[in-house]
Amino acid sequence: MKLIFFLLLLRHLCAFKSSTKGIDLLFSTISELQIALESNWITSRDLVTWYLERIDEVNKDLRAVIETNPDALVIAKQLDSERKEKGARSPLHGIPVLVKDNIATADKMNTTAGSYALLGSRVPRDAGVIYRLRKAGAIILGKASMSEWAAFRSTNETREGWSARGGMSASAYIKDGDPCGSSSGSGIAASIGLSAATLGTETDGSIVCPASRASIVGLKPTVGLTSRAGVIPISHTQDSVGPMAQTVRDVALVLEIIQGIDPHDNATLDMDAVRPCNYTQFLLGSEGFKNMRLGVVRRGIFDNSSSVTVSQEQVNAANDAIKLMKKLGAHIQDPADIETIDEINRSAAELTVLNTDFKQDIKAYLSELTNTNIKTLADLIQFNREHQDVEFSKYMINQNQFEASENTTGYDSDEYIQAVATSLRLGRKEGIDYTLDKYKLDALIMIGDGASTASAIARYPIISVPLGYLTKQNGINEALSGTPFGMLFTGRAWSEGTLLRLAHAFEQATHIREKVRPQFAPE
């Protein structure tokens, strides 16, 4: 087995450079790096050094990382020694990981959601997912940049990826390209090999959209599969923490580590949760499509009636992919439209839920912080008013979303109660569940940056896997040529194994990520 992985590692060697011992960090997977570590070819201290050098090289232009861990090299050295004495704790032992700046780390780094308002504040403990990563021997390399406050401060953002602390992040594939979603830095960092994997968070699209734009794999798990404790929230109803990485296997390996019960997050106590200890068992290569029943959601997704335009090139690529899946043994139901999709796309229920949740959830998060006077949403609003010189910019000109949330009246309001019920009805009972039951399907296929909402309000999992790259054809803006785009698979609660199987099957049948090297990746 080690020989097989060693040969896989050789596949990704770049022209020999003494600085990285010939390893191309852009394509080397976690499993391949682990074999190199086990063989003593490299050390975790080497990896940390190389990743920090890459961050220094590109961050001034791409702004993917907001802060690095000053103790990363020391931790790496300790883990190298432990490996020699006791062996590896897990497949992530000694592997550097970047995490989004809204995920708390009880160390020398800040956790600020990109805002100066929380700079210097101290968290009471590691976030639940950070605790699990450290226990597995992963190295928290630093904090990835993000859209400030997870893109929830203003509805008038001119482009996603900006924060006061981090500045404007940009795609590694096209000059000044919009990285999409609030997990923008996590997507960029994974796309150009600034760490072996990253963590993002998603309320609606903030993992799968930046993953799509970065030609990587991103999984938003079922709400409750991974802990949100210690994560700066938008909504306990919809928030989820998930892995982003170069390959489906890497995503599965990280998910195995970060999923689990956490007494600090009630959603993880769901008795119906399905928690496989081994997600890589579902990865069957292109054989994974055999006997799978998949439905294509056309209306409201492929036809540009969703919130973000889908180009004809994306539709053509998806149609070709669907033909390939059928050839590889999948049964395709086309179309398998979600009957509530039009109502989902125009419903105000989701925003009502998020506005109400945020005011209450952010207060609960802030209450545990020390070394700060910021304790409520009203305090955040006032801080921004007093620091407009740094907290307002041409990318974020106001805080109208904060103000709308501040005006909500709590969980007992009829409007909130009805909105929660409406979201579940539209997303689950009359939406995804109904469609899967009607056609006896295992999962649904979608495309486009605006296709995540049905899964978001249902609190169901969704995964993005690379599908292609825009060209100058079909009348797109020439500046967008080269922008990656992805394919989405979604299903019922706790169906992560099925989604990983499908994404891996497509990845192994196409190898799309390997076809285009990011324009701004380090050589």
C-alpha positions in Angstrom: 0.0 0.0 0.0 2.8 2.4 0.8 4.4 1.7 -2.6 1.1 2.7 -4.3 0.9 6.0 -2.4 4.6 6.6 -3.0 4.0 6.2 -6.8 1.1 8.6 -6.5 3.4 11.1 -4.8 5.9 10.8 -7.6 3.1 11.7 -10.0 2.9 15.2 -8.5 6.6 16.0 -8.3 7.5 19.3 -9.9 10.9 20.2 -11.4 13.3 19.6 -8.5 13.6 22.5 -6.1 15.6 22.2 -2.9 13.1 24.5 -1.2 10.4 21.8 -1.4 12.4 18.7 -2.2 10.6 18.4 -5.5 7.0 18.2 -4.0 4.4 20.3 -5.8 2.1 21.5 -3.0 -0.5 22.5 -5.5 -1.4 18.9 -6.3 0.0 16.7 -3.5 -2.8 15.2 -1.4 -2.9 14.6 2.3 -2.4 10.9 1.8 0.6 11.5 -0.4 2.1 14.0 2.0 1.5 11.6 4.9 3.5 8.9 3.0 6.4 11.3 2.5 6.3 12.1 6.2 6.3 8.4 7.2 9.2 7.7 4.8 11.2 10.5 6.4 11.6 12.2 3.1 10.1 15.4 4.6 9.1 16.6 8.0 6.1 18.5 9.2 8.5 21.3 10.0 9.4 21.3 6.3 5.8 21.5 5.3 5.0 24.4 7.7 8.1 26.3 6.4 7.1 25.8 2.8 3.5 26.8 3.3 4.5 29.9 5.2 6.9 30.8 2.3 4.1 30.4 -0.2 1.8 32.5 1.9 4.4 35.3 2.0 4.8 35.0 -1.8 1.2 35.4 -2.8 -0.7 37.0 0.1 0.1 40.6 -0.8 -1.9 40.1 -4.0 -4.5 37.5 -3.2 -5.0 38.2 0.6 -6.1 34.6 1.3 -4.7 34.5 4.8 -5.4 37.1 7.5 -3.0 35.8 10.1 -0.5 32.9 10.6 0.2 30.9 13.8 3.4 32.1 15.4 3.8 28.7 17.1 3.3 26.6 14.0 7.0 25.7 13.6 7.3 24.7 17.2 4.2 22.6 17.1 5.4 20.9 13.9 8.7 20.0 15.5 6.9 18.5 18.5 4.7 16.4 16.2 7.7 15.3 14.2 9.3 14.0 17.4 6.0 12.3 18.5 5.8 10.6 15.1 9.3 9.1 15.6 8.5 8.0 19.1 4.9 6.8 18.9 3.8 7.0 15.3 1.1 9.1 13.8 -2.1 9.9 15.6 -4.3 10.0 12.5 -4.1 10.7 8.7 -3.9 14.4 9.6 -0.9 14.0 12.0 1.6 16.8 11.2 -0.6 18.2 8.4 -1.0 22.0 8.2 -4.5 23.3 8.0 -5.9 26.8 7.6 -9.2 27.7 9.2 -11.6 30.5 8.5 -11.2 33.6 10.7 -14.6 33.0 12.4 -13.5 29.7 13.9 -12.1 30.2 17.4 -8.6 29.1 18.3 -7.5 29.5 22.0 -3.9 30.4 21.1 -2.0 33.5 20.1 -4.1 34.1 17.0 -7.2 36.4 16.8 -10.7 35.3 15.9 -12.5 38.3 14.4 -14.6 37.4 11.4 -12.4 39.9 9.6 -13.5 42.9 11.8 -11.4 45.2 13.9 -14.3 45.1 16.4 -13.0 41.8 17.9 -9.3 42.3 17.4 -7.6 41.5 20.7 -10.6 39.7 22.2 -9.9 36.3 23.7 -12.0 33.2 23.3 -12.7 30.8 26.2 -11.6 27.7 24.4 -10.9 26.2 21.0 -13.9 25.7 18.7 -15.2 22.2 18.7 -13.7 21.4 15.3 -10.3 22.9 16.3 -10.2 20.7 19.4 -10.7 17.7 17.1 -8.1 18.8 14.6 -5.5 19.3 17.3 -6.3 16.0 18.9 -5.7 14.3 15.6 -2.3 16.0 15.3 -3.2 18.6 12.7 -1.3 21.9 12.7 -3.4 25.0 12.8 -1.3 27.0 10.4 -3.3 30.2 10.5 -6.6 32.0 9.8 -8.0 32.3 6.3 -9.5 35.6 5.3 -13.2 35.9 4.7 -16.0 38.2 3.7 -16.4 40.2 6.9 -19.0 38.9 9.3 -19.6 36.0 6.8 -21.0 38.5 4.3 -23.9 39.3 6.7 -23.1 42.9 7.7 -24.5 44.5 4.5 -26.7 43.6 1.6 -24.8 46.3 -0.5 -21.5 44.5 -0.9 -20.1 45.3 -4.3 -17.9 42.2 -4.2 -17.5 39.3 -1.8 -14.1 38.5 -0.2 -13.5 41.9 1.6 -12.9 42.4 5.3 -11.5 45.4 7.2 -8.6 43.4 8.6 -7.9 41.3 5.6 -8.6 43.6 2.7 -9.9 42.4 -0.6 -9.1 38.8 -1.5 -9.0 37.6 -5.1 -9.2 34.5 -7.1 -5.9 32.7 -8.0 -7.3 31.9 -11.5 -8.1 35.3 -13.0 -6.8 38.8 -12.2 -8.9 40.5 -9.5 -11.5 37.7 -9.8 -14.4 37.5 -7.3 -13.7 34.5 -5.0 -17.3 34.2 -4.0 -18.9 33.4 -0.6 -17.7 34.3 2.9 -15.2 31.4 3.0 -13.3 33.2 0.2 -9.9 32.9 1.8 -10.4 29.2 2.5 -11.2 28.6 -1.1 -8.3 30.6 -2.5 -5.8 29.0 0.0 -6.8 25.5 -0.9 -6.7 26.3 -4.6 -3.0 27.3 -4.6 -1.7 25.0 -1.9 -1.2 27.4 1.0 -2.1 24.5 3.3 -3.1 20.9 2.8 -6.7 21.6 3.5 -8.9 24.4 4.9 -12.1 24.8 6.9 -14.9 27.0 5.9 -18.4 27.7 7.2 -21.7 27.9 5.3 -25.1 29.3 6.1 -26.1 29.4 2.4 -23.5 28.9 -0.3 -20.4 30.1 1.6 -18.5 26.8 1.2 -19.7 25.5 -2.1 -19.6 28.8 -4.0 -15.9 29.6 -3.2 -15.0 26.0 -3.8 -16.6 26.2 -7.2 -14.8 29.4 -8.1 -11.5 27.9 -6.9 -11.7 24.6 -8.7 -11.6 22.6 -5.4 -13.9 20.4 -3.5 -16.1 21.9 -0.7 -18.6 20.1 1.5 -21.2 21.7 3.7 -22.3 19.0 6.1 -25.8 18.4 7.5 -26.4 20.9 10.3 -25.3 19.0 13.4 -22.7 16.7 11.9 -19.9 19.1 12.8 -19.9 21.3 15.8 -20.5 25.1 15.5 -19.4 25.7 19.1 -16.8 28.5 19.2 -17.7 29.6 15.6 -18.8 33.3 15.2 -22.4 32.6 14.1 -24.9 33.9 11.6 -27.6 31.3 12.5 -27.7 28.2 14.7 -30.5 27.1 12.4 -28.4 26.9 9.2 -24.7 27.3 10.0 -22.4 24.4 9.3 -18.6 23.9 9.4 -17.1 21.9 6.5 -13.8 20.9 4.8 -12.4 22.4 1.6 -9.5 20.8 -0.2 -8.0 19.8 -3.5 -9.6 16.4 -3.7 -12.7 14.5 -2.5 -10.5 12.1 -0.6 -8.9 15.0 1.3 -12.3 16.3 2.2 -13.4 12.9 3.4 -10.3 12.6 5.6 -10.9 16.0 7.2 -14.6 15.3 7.7 -13.8 12.1 9.6 -11.8 14.1 12.1 -14.1 17.1 12.6 -17.5 15.4 12.8 -18.8 14.4 16.1 -20.9 15.2 19.2 -20.1 18.3 21.2 -21.9 19.2 24.4 -21.4 22.9 23.5 -23.6 22.5 20.4 -27.1 21.0 20.8 -27.4 20.3 17.1 -24.7 17.7 17.4 -26.8 15.7 19.9 -29.4 14.7 17.2 -30.3 11.1 17.9 -30.9 10.5 14.2 -27.4 11.5 13.1 -25.5 9.1 11.0 -21.8 9.4 11.8 -19.5 6.9 9.9 -16.1 6.7 11.4 -14.6 6.2 7.9 -15.9 8.4 5.1 -13.2 7.1 2.7 -15.1 3.8 2.5 -17.6 5.5 0.2 -14.9 6.5 -2.4 -15.2 3.9 -5.2 -13.7 5.8 -8.1 -15.7 6.1 -11.3 -17.4 2.8 -10.2 -19.3 5.0 -7.7 -22.0 5.9 -10.3 -23.1 2.3 -10.7 -26.7 1.8 -9.7 -27.1 5.3 -8.3 -30.3 7.1 -9.0 -29.7 10.8 -9.7 -32.1 13.6 -10.5 -31.3 16.8 -12.5 -32.9 19.9 -11.0 -33.5 22.0 -14.2 -36.2 24.6 -13.3 -34.9 27.5 -11.2 -31.3 26.3 -11.5 -30.3 25.7 -15.1 -32.6 28.3 -16.6 -31.2 31.5 -14.9 -34.2 32.1 -12.7 -31.9 31.4 -9.7 -30.2 34.3 -7.9 -27.0 34.0 -9.9 -26.8 33.7 -13.7 -25.7 30.4 -15.1 -23.9 30.6 -18.4 -24.7 28.4 -21.4 -21.2 27.1 -21.1 -21.9 25.8 -17.6 -25.1 24.2 -18.8 -23.3 22.5 -21.7 -20.6 21.2 -19.4 -23.2 19.9 -17.0 -25.1 18.2 -19.7 -21.9 16.5 -20.9 -21.2 15.4 -17.3 -24.7 14.0 -16.9 -24.2 11.9 -20.1 -20.9 10.7 -18.6 -22.6 9.7 -15.3 -25.2 7.7 -17.3 -22.5 6.0 -19.3 -20.8 5.0 -16.0 -23.9 3.3 -14.7 -26.0 6.0 -13.1 -29.8 6.1 -13.6 -30.6 9.7 -14.5 -34.0 11.3 -14.0 -34.0 14.4 -16.1 -35.7 16.6 -15.1 -36.3 16.0 -11.4 -37.4 19.5 -10.6 -38.0 20.7 -7.0 -41.6 21.9 -7.2 -41.1 24.6 -4.6 -37.9 26.0 -6.2 -39.6 29.2 -7.5 -41.1 29.9 -4.1 -37.7 29.1 -2.5 -36.0 31.6 -4.8 -38.3 34.4 -3.9 -39.2 33.6 -0.3 -38.3 36.0 2.5 -38.6 33.3 5.1 -34.8 32.4 5.1 -33.8 36.0 5.7 -36.3 36.4 8.5 -34.8 33.4 10.2 -31.2 34.5 9.7 -31.9 38.1 10.9 -33.5 36.8 14.1 -31.0 34.2 14.8 -28.0 36.5 14.3 -29.0 39.0 17.0 -29.5 36.3 19.6 -26.6 34.0 18.5 -24.0 36.7 18.3 -24.9 37.9 21.7 -24.4 34.4 23.1 -21.0 34.1 21.3 -19.8 37.5 22.5 -20.9 36.8 26.1 -18.0 34.3 26.5 -15.2 36.6 25.2 -12.8 38.5 27.4 -10.6 41.5 26.8 -13.4 43.2 24.9 -16.3 45.6 25.6 -18.2 44.3 22.6 -21.1 42.2 24.0 -24.1 42.7 21.7 -25.0 43.4 18.1 -25.8 47.0 19.1 -22.2 47.3 20.3 -21.0 46.1 17.0 -23.2 48.6 15.1 -21.9 51.4 17.3 -18.2 50.3 16.8 -18.7 50.4 13.0 -20.2 53.9 13.2 -17.2 55.1 15.3 -14.6 53.5 13.0 -16.0 54.1 9.6 -12.5 55.0 8.3 -11.5 51.3 8.6 -14.8 49.4 8.7 -16.5 51.0 5.7 -15.1 50.9 2.1 -16.1 50.9 -1.5 -16.7 47.2 -1.1 -18.9 47.5 2.0 -20.6 50.9 2.3 -23.0 50.3 5.2 -24.3 47.8 7.8 -27.9 47.6 6.9 -28.0 43.9 7.5 -26.8 44.4 11.0 -29.4 47.1 11.5 -32.2 44.8 10.2 -31.2 42.1 12.6 -31.0 44.5 15.5 -34.7 45.4 14.8 -35.9 41.8 15.2 -37.9 40.9 18.3 -36.8 37.4 19.2 -37.7 33.7 18.8 -41.2 34.2 20.2 -42.4 36.4 17.3 -45.0 34.9 15.1 -43.0 36.1 12.0 -40.0 34.0 13.1 -41.9 30.9 14.1 -43.8 31.0 10.7 -40.5 31.6 8.8 -38.8 28.6 10.4 -41.8 26.4 9.5 -41.9 27.8 5.9 -38.2 27.2 5.3 -38.5 23.6 6.5 -41.6 23.0 4.4 -40.1 24.5 1.2 -36.7 22.9 1.6 -37.6 19.5 3.1 -41.2 18.2 3.0 -42.3 19.8 -0.3 -38.8 20.3 -1.6 -35.8 18.0 -1.5 -37.5 15.1 0.4 -40.5 15.2 -1.9 -38.4 15.2 -5.1 -36.2 12.3 -3.9 -39.2 10.3 -2.8 -41.2 11.0 -6.0 -38.5 9.7 -8.3 -36.9 7.2 -5.8 -33.5 9.1 -6.0 -30.3 8.9 -4.1 -29.2 12.5 -4.8 -29.9 15.6 -6.9 -27.6 17.3 -9.4 -27.4 21.2 -9.6 -25.1 23.9 -11.0 -24.6 27.6 -10.3 -23.6 29.9 -7.5 -27.2 30.4 -6.5 -28.2 26.8 -6.2 -27.5 26.2 -2.5 -30.6 27.7 -1.0 -32.8 24.6 -1.0 -30.2 22.6 0.9 -29.5 25.6 3.2 -33.0 26.0 4.4 -33.5 22.2 4.7 -30.3 22.1 6.7 -29.1 19.3 4.4 -25.6 18.5 3.0 -24.3 19.7 -0.3 -20.9 19.2 -2.1 -19.2 21.0 -5.0 -16.7 19.3 -7.3 -14.8 20.9 -10.2 -16.8 20.9 -13.5 -14.9 23.3 -15.8 -13.5 26.7 -16.6 -15.2 29.6 -18.4 -13.8 30.5 -21.8 -14.3 33.5 -24.0 -17.1 31.7 -25.8 -20.8 32.2 -25.4 -20.6 35.9 -24.9 -19.2 36.1 -21.4 -17.2 39.0 -20.2 -13.7 38.5 -21.4 -12.3 39.3 -17.9 -14.1 36.2 -16.6 -12.3 33.8 -19.0 -10.6 31.2 -16.9 -13.0 31.3 -14.0 -13.6 27.8 -12.6 -17.1 26.5 -12.0 -18.4 23.4 -10.2 -21.1 20.8 -10.1 -23.3 20.3 -7.0 -24.7 17.1 -5.5 -27.2 17.4 -2.6 -29.4 14.9 -0.7 -31.1 14.2 2.6 -29.8 14.8 6.1 -26.7 12.6 6.9 -26.2 11.6 3.3 -22.5 12.8 3.2 -21.3 9.3 2.3 -23.5 9.2 -0.8 -22.4 12.7 -1.8 -18.7 12.0 -1.3 -19.2 8.8 -3.4 -20.7 10.7 -6.3 -18.2 13.6 -6.2 -15.3 11.2 -6.1 -16.7 9.2 -9.0 -17.0 12.4 -11.1 -13.6 13.6 -10.0 -11.9 10.4 -10.9 -13.7 10.1 -14.2 -12.7 13.7 -15.3 -9.6 15.0 -13.3 -10.8 18.6 -14.2 -8.8 20.3 -11.4 -5.5 19.0 -12.8 -6.2 20.4 -16.3 -5.6 24.1 -15.4 -3.0 25.5 -13.1 -4.0 28.6 -11.2 -2.6 31.7 -12.9 -1.2 33.1 -9.7 0.0 29.9 -8.0 3.6 29.9 -6.9 5.9 28.0 -9.2 
